[in-house]
């Protein structure tokens, strides 16, 4: 499984503010355990 941010996939788009993609991936990884 993978998680990709808007900015990583589509240059010019922005990711939502308030968290980093690294922290979001960590939270998702913890939930999928």
Secondary structure, 3 states (H helix, E strand, C coil): CCCCCHHHHCCCCCCCCCCCHHHHHHHHHHHHC
